[in-house]
Amino acid sequence: MALIDDLKKKTEEGLRTLRETAQDIAFSVEKQATIGKKKYIDITKARRGIQKLYAEIGEYVYDAFTAEATISREDAHIKERVHSISQLKLLIRDIEEEIDKVEKAQPPRDGL
C-alpha cells in the first residue's frame, strides 16, 4: 500500500505543478498582450495625436508668419493645441505607469 500511496502523492504533486505552470504561462501571455496593446496601440495613438497637433501649430505659425501677422501666447488656436499636447503627454505617462505595474505583477497563487 505504501507504494500506491507514494505513487498517488507523487501524481498529485505533479498535477499541482503542471496546473501552476499552466496558470503561470497563461498569466504571462495575458500580461505580454496587455503590455503590447498599451505600448504599441495606446501610446502610439497618443504620439500620433501629438504629432498632428505639432503640425497644426506649425502650419498656423507658418501661415501667420507669411501673412506678417502677430502671434502671441494667448492665441486661442495655439493655446488649445498646447493644452491638448500636455493632456496627451500626461496620458502617455499614465499608460507607462500602468505598464510598469503590469510588468511587476505576479501570477496569483491559489492554494492548490
Order of alpha helices (4+ residues) and beta strands (2+ residues): alpha-alpha-alpha
